[in-house]
Amino acid sequence: MSTLDPFVVEVIRHGLSAAAEEMSLVMTRSARSPLLREAGDLSSSITDAAGGLVGQGKDIPVHLGAMAYTIIELLKVIPAASMREGDSFIYNIGSLGGNHLNDVKVARPVFVDGRIVAFALSLAHWPDVGGTWPGSYLATAVDTYQEAIRIPPMPITTPEGLNRPVLDFILYNVRDPVACEGDLLAQISATRAAERRIHELCAAHGTEVFLESLSRLHDLSEAEMREALRDIPDGDYEGEDFLDDGGPDGRPARVHVRIAIRGDEATIDLSGSDDRVSNFCNTTSFIAKSAVAYSMRVMSGRDMQQNAGALRPLNIVTRPGSMLDPGWDAPIAAGNHETSMRIVDAMFRAMEVVIPTRLSAGGPATSGLLAFAEPRPGQPWRMLYEVHGGGEGARHDRDGCPAVRVHLTNTSNTPAEMIEANYAIRVERQSIRRGSGGKGQFSGGDGVIRSYRIMVPSMWLTSCVERCAIPPFGLQGAEPGAPFAVTLERDGEVTTITGKGNMLLKQGDLVTIETCGGGGYGAPG
């Protein structure tokens, strides 16, 4: 039995959550890129001294799930004994508990009385980190070297201050060094804000009580997850979902899951998924585990705190060589937000037979990304990374919402006024895509339509959109939603743009994205 005051444990838990929220607020108030300031493509977390997640902001689930492993992997490369107060480390490689290379992390060890008591971790999606194509998304990449600069863990700050040589090395390899430097300084400031709050918690309650409370929080979340698993009938459940392409012979790529529930433990086996795919939709095993952890929390039907303890009853299996564990040299830019979503949908399909009322039908489980890059000779490029929501899938008791993001994403769209003020692009249409939701006892939500007019002689475009070929599914006999569609109007002629590709645009081109509707729930009528 714990001798800790449970009220003190709750105060510390909320204090950690508030500190992580403050980190994200610092980022959105001080970052340079609209992607961070407006869309909020960033996440913040706090771990214990061993790297176990203990606090997180209300940010992006796919980031936060992977951040449960990030410090653990960092400590295998840089031992805690070699770290000093004032150090912080920058890195982006996926093999260290990471995501795709655009997600740059800054980790700060927090010292109290000469020892590390926690880590503050800031993750931000940089609009460009070098590589072959502006924006660092190359759909035809054959390896990760074509995607972006790979940053191993390096000290970006030391007790003496900012490590300028490391910063300069990175900025010389990106297309918009001004924005990247501003975003990085915001990340460093965010970790310092968390450091102050952790010092305050230790001063208010005592360092030993603080450390014991972190351990207690893990135990509480483990107990909660075990209780949730006991509420699901024992059994073996299988589900699958597909990426639009990239599989053998250009066919859809299969994501397969087998879920074995045994009392208060679960094994989630993803090894039946297809081998490494032929485009940039591979992903790291850490992102795969993030998607599984998110799905299990949703299917629990509980508002469960996410920390390291909640992962203890889950045995998550990936197969080396598969698209979910493809090796360190694989291209992984799109797997972060495309392939991870297929895992969630596959798990929902697996559990539809036993807990349908806890699930929603298929929705815009994709980034719906259009990334524009404007070259400016002698000046930094202007990069617009814009994601698009769609119609939410219906549930057993209501219709789906229109024009939202679902599951592992939690970003906003960039306002048209902000786009037109900062880029040579005019937003000519923004509307609801009426009638795109699937019919059922409850209907799926409607998608959106947005059109972009190019106002300069040259613009580089990346599309990264799933659910173009395979629409969002309906549940319990309902109809699917309408699929995504991306078109280009040039000189009066309209053509279809591939869901995953790179192309050059010219002045006057009009790019229109019509996002998917959500699947319905229950047989119509």
N, C-alpha and C positions, 0 to 999 in steps of 0.2 A: 504494500500500500504506500502510495506517495504521501510524504509529509508536506508537500507544497500546498500553499493556500490556493484553491482553484480559482479564486477571484484574481489573484495576482497573475496566474497563468493566462487568464483571459485578457487581462490588461496588457500583458506583454504581447500576446497574440495580435491584439488589435493595434498595439504600438508598431509592430513589425509591418502589418498591412498598411498602416498609415504612412510609415516611412517609405515603403515601396511606391505608394500612390504619390507621395511628394516627389520621388525621383522622376516619375513620369510627367508630373506637372512641370518640374524644372526643365525637362526635355522639350515639352511642347511650347513652353514660354521662351526658350532661348535657342532652339535649333535653327539652322539656316534654311534647310530644304522644306518646301511646302509638303513634301511627302510625310515629314515628321510633324511640322507645325499644324497642318490642316488635316491630313488623313490619319495621323497617329500611328504610323507603321513602326511601332517601338514597344518594348516591354521592359519591365523592371522587376527584380527579385532580390531576395536576401536569403542566404544559406547559413547553416551553422559552419563551424570551423572545419568539418570534414566534407563539406559540400552538399549536405542534405538540405533540400529546399524547405524553408520555414515561413517565408512571407513573399507575397507577390502583389503586384498592382492589378487593377481591373483592365488588363491589356489583352494580348492576343494568345489564345490557348495553345496554338502550335508552338509559339516561342516559349511559353512558360513551361510546357511539358518537357521540351528539350533542355531547358535551363536546369531541370532537376539533375541533369548529368554533367553539365558544363564544368562546374568547379571540381567535381570528382575527377574528371579527366585531366583538367589543368594541373591538379596536384600530382598526377603521375609524371608530369613533364617538369614542373617547377616545384620542388619540395617546399612545404611550408616553412621549414627551418631556414631556407635561403631568402625568404621575403622579409622586407623591412617596412616599418611604419612610414607611410608616404608613397610606397610603391602602388602602381596600378598597371595592369597588363592589357594590351590590345591584341586581339586575334580574331580570325574568321574561319579557319579550316574546320571542315565538318567532322574530321576524325576525332576532335576533342569535344565531344558532346555537343556538336554543332548542327547548323542548318546549312542553307546555301551560302555562298560566299558574300552576297550582298549584306547578310546579317552580321554586322561587325559588333563584337562584344568588348566591353571594358570591365575588368574585374578588379576590385579593390579589397585587399585584406584589411579588416578592421581590428586594430590592436587596442587592448585595454590592459594596463599594467604590464606591458611588455610581451603579451601573448595574443595570438589571434583568437578572437571569439566569434567572428562571423565574416562573411564576404558580402559586399554589395556588387551586384551585377547589372549592368546596363546593356541592352541590346537595341540597336537601331539599324533599320534597313537603309543603307546608303544608295542613292539613285544610280551611282556608277562606282565600280571598283576596278576599272581597267578591263583588259581582255580584248577580244576580237571585235565585238560589236558594242556600240554605245549603249550603256545601261546594263552591260554584263550578262545579257540573256542571248545566247546564240543557239537557236533551235536545232541546228545541225551539228553541234559540237560533238566530237568523238571522245574528248576527254576533258577533264576539269581545267587543264592549262589554257584551253581556248576561251574559258569563261571569264576569268578575272585574276587579279593578283591574289596569291595565297599568302596570308599573313600568319606566321607561326606566333606563339606567345612571345611578346617583346614588351619590355617596360616602357610605357608611354609617359609615366611620371615616376620620379624617384624622390627621395627625401630632399633633393636639391631643387626639385621643380619639374617643369615640362621637359621631356627628353626630345629636344629639337631634332637631332639627327634621325631618330626613328620616324618622327612626324614628317620630316622632309622627304624621306625615302618613300613613304606612302603617298604623299601628295604629288610627287613626281610621276606617279603611275596611275593617276585617275584623271578623268576629263574635266571635272569641275572641282579643282582643289579648294576654291574659296568656300563653296558649300560644304565640302567634306570636312574642312578644318573647323568651320562653325559647328557642324553636327558633332564632331569629336569633342570639342571643348564643352559642349552641352552635356555629353555623356560623362565626361570627367566631373563636371559640376554636380551631376545627379548622384554619382557615387559618393561625393563628399557630403552631400545633404544627408544621405542614408547613414554615413559614418557618424555625423553629429547626433542623429536620433538614437543610434545604438549606444553611443556614449551616455546619452541622457537616461536611457532605460537602465543601463548598468549602474549609473550613479544613484538612481531613484530606488532601485530594488536590491542592489548588490550583484556583483558579477557572478557569484556562484548560483544565486537564485535565478539569474538570467539564463545561465547555461543549463541548469536543471530544468527550467521551463521549456527550453527548446527540445530537450529529450522527451519531456512529457507530451509536447504537442505531437511529436511523431507517434507516440504510443496511442494517443487519443484518435488520430486519423486512421491508424491501423485497425483499431477496434471498430471504428465506424465502417470501414470498407469491408471487414469480415462480416459484420452484421448485415450489410447490404447484400453480400454474396449469398448468405444463408437464405435470403428472401427469394432467390431465383432457384427454380427447380433444378436439381442435379441432372446433368445430361450432357450430351455432345451435340453441338449446334454448328452448322456450316453455312457460310454465306460467301457471295462473290460480287464483285462489281468490276467495271472495265473502264480503262482510259480509252479515249476515242481512237488512238493509234499508237504506234511504237512497238507493237507486239511482233511475233514471228510473221514474216512475209507481209509486213505492213498492216496486219490485222489489229483489232483492239487488244490492248494489253490487260491481262487478267490479274486482279488482286483477289486472293482467296484467303479466307480465315476459317479456322476450326477452333471453337470455344468449348473447353471442357470445364464444367462447373462441378466441383466436388466439395460439398460442405461450405466452408468459409475460405476456400481458395479457388483460383481459376488459372488455367493455362490457355493462353491465346497464341495459337500457332499460325504464323503467316508464311510458313515455308512452302506452301503450295502455290504461291504467286509466281508469275512469269519471271524468266531470267532478265538480267540487265537489258533495258530497252534501248532502242536506237536513236533516241532523242534526249532532251534535257530533263526528262521526267523521272529519272532515278532519284532516290532519296537516301538519306542516312538512316541507320538503324535507330538512332536517337529520335528522329522525327517519327518513324514508325511507332516507337514506344510512346511518344507523346500522343499520337492519334488514338492508340489503344487506351491509354490512361484517361483521356478525355471521354471516350465512348463509355468506358466502365462507370465513370462518375455520372454521366447523363442517364445511363440505364439503371443506375441505382435508385433513381427517383428521389434523391436527397440533395440538399444544398451542402455538399461535402467540401470541407477545406482540402485544398491540394497541397500536400507536402510529402516528404520522403516516406513517411510512415504509411501513407495510403498505397504506396507501390509494393509494400512487402508481401501482401497476399497474391500478387499477380506475377505469373511466370510468362514472360513475353518472349516468343521464339521467332527469330528471323533466319533465313537461309543465306549464307555467304554465296555471292554470285547472282542473287536475285535482284530485282529492281529495288527491293527494300533493304538490301545490304550488299551494294554492288562493288564495294572496294573503294579505296581512297582516291583513285584516279578517275572515277566516273563523272560525267557531267550531271550536275544535280540542281541547276538553277530553278527549274519549275517543280521539282518534286516536293519542295517545301510546302506549297499551297495547292498543288494539284493531286499528286499521288497520295498525300496524307489524307485528303478528303475521300479518296476512294476506299481507304481503310475504314473510315467512319461509316460510309454507306454500306460496305460489305458486312460490317458488324451489325448494323441495324437490320439488314436483310436476314442475317443469321438468327437474330433474336425476335423477329416478327412473329414467330409461331408461339412464343411464350409470354412476351411482355409488350404487345402491340400498343397498349395505351400509354406507354412511356416513350414512345418513339414518334418522330415526325416523318412524313414522306420526303422524297428527294427534293432538294432545292438547289440554289446556286452554289454548289459545292466546288467552286473554282474561284481563282482570283479575278477572272474576267478582265485580264490585264491588257491595256494598250499603253505602251511606253513610247513616247515621242522624244527625239533627241535632235536639237537644232545646232548644227556646227556654226561656229563664229570664228573665222580665221584670226589668230592672234589673241583670242579671248577664251575664257572657259566656255564649254558647251552649256547649253540650257537643257536640262533633263526634266521631263514630266512623266512620272510613273503613276498611272491612274488605274485604279481598280473599280469594278462595277458589280454591284449587287444585283439581285433578281428577286423572283417570287419565292417566299418561304413555302416549304411543304406543309400541307394541312395536317392536323392532328385529330384525335378521336372525338374532340369536343369543340373544334373551331376551324374556321378557314385559315389559310396561311396569310401572312402579312405581305403586302407588296413592297418592292424596292428595299430589300434588306440584305445584309450579309448573314451567313449562317455558320454554325459549327466552329471550326478552328480559326476563323478570321474574325476580326473585330475592328476593322478600319472604316473610316468615313470616306465619302467622295470629296474631291476638291471642288469647292464652289466655282461656278462658271466665272464669276467676277475675278477670283484669284487667278484662274488660268489666263484669262484675257489680259490681266494686268502684268503678268510675268512672262508670258510666252507669246510667240507669233502664231497664235491659234485663236480662232473664233468659235465659240460653242453656239451652233445654230439651232439645236433642238435639244430639249430635255423634257421627257414626258413619260407617262406610264404606258407600258405596252399592254393595252386592254385585251382581255380574252386569252392571254397566254398561260394562265393557270389551268392545271388539269382538273377535270370535272370529277365529282364524287359526292358522297353524302356530305362531305365538306370539301370545298374547292381549294386548290393551291393558289397562292398569291400571284399577282401579276409582276412581270419583269419591267424593265425600263428601256427607253430608247435615248441615245445620246449621239449627236453628230458633231464632228470636229472639222472645221475648214482651215486648211493650211494657208498661211499668209506670207510665206517667204519662199525663195526659189528652191530650197532643199530642206528636207526633214527626213530623219531616219525613224522607222517604225518597227516595233516588236509587238507581235500578238502572242498572247499566252492564255488561251481560253479552252476550257473543257466543256463538255455537254453540248458540243456542236453536232455530233453524230449520234450520241446516245443520250436521250432526254432524261430529265429527272423522273425517277420512278414514282408511281402511285403505290399506296399501301392498302391492303385488305380489299383488293379488287377495283381500286379507283384508276382513273386515267393518268398518264404521265403529263408533265408540263411541256410546253413548247421548248425546243432547243434554242441555244444561242445562235446568232447569225451576225457576221461582220462583213460589211460591204465597202467597196471603194467606188465612188463616182468620179470619173475622170473624163473630161471633154464630152460630157453628156452620156457616157456609157457606164453602166453599173456592172461590176464584177464582184465575185465572192473572194474574200480574203481568208486564207487558211487559218485555222484556230491556233496553230503554233508555227510562227514563221518570222522572217525578217525581210523588210523591203524598203526601198527608197520612195519617198513621196515628193511631189513637186507642187509649186504654187497653184492654188485653186482646187486641189484635190479635196474631196469630202469623204471622210471616214465615218461610218455609222455603225454603232454596235447596238444590237437588239438582244437584251439579256433574257435568260430562260424564265419561264414560269415554274412555280412549284407543283409537285405532284399532288393529286387529291387523296382523300382518305375515305375508304368505304365505297362500296359499289354504288354508282349513280342510281338515284331513284329508290 
